[in-house]
Amino acid sequence: MLVKPLEQQHWEAVKKIYELGIATKTATFETEAPDWEEWNAKHLPHSRLICQMDERVAAWVALRPVNNEGIENGVAEISIYGHPASKGLGLGYVLMEHLIRHSEENGIWTLQAQIFEENKATIRLHEKSGFRRIGYREKLGALDGVWHNIILFERRSKYVGQ
């Protein structure tokens, strides 16, 4: 297992994993993956990581800025996805540990996540990684006519922003 920065050369593998997440209809309200330029523009330039196994991308994580007018840019929303074949190997937790360190090195004091209520594995990963539940959004959106509730999570840095 090797954790390294997510770069444009990894995009096709990252996109495929994202498309597999979209297909579950319990990971995101997006219905198709963007192209590299759009994805790149929406995510922070730091704290983008992949986890490789056997020289293949098995999981990835990245941060999107959260726009809080008048507040410094120390708050970001996390996206984390793994290939279904790598489920249960602990890659998500390894990536999360690296992401937390990278985000703090880049001045992020709060990480946020919005997780579909039925996405139990991702909820467990965030709880294990020190996130706490801070809210609940009922029937936030629908996919194929099925409404989804969202659980809001937050992790505050013990080092940045204190």
Secondary structure as UniProt FT lines:
FT   STRAND          2..5
FT   HELIX           8..10
FT   HELIX           11..24
FT   HELIX           36..42
FT   STRAND          49..53
FT   TURN            54..55
FT   STRAND          56..65
FT   TURN            69..70
FT   STRAND          75..82
FT   HELIX           84..86
FT   TURN            87..88
FT   HELIX           91..105
FT   TURN            106..107
FT   STRAND          110..116
FT   TURN            117..118
FT   HELIX           120..128
FT   TURN            129..130
FT   STRAND          132..143
FT   TURN            144..145
FT   STRAND          146..156
//
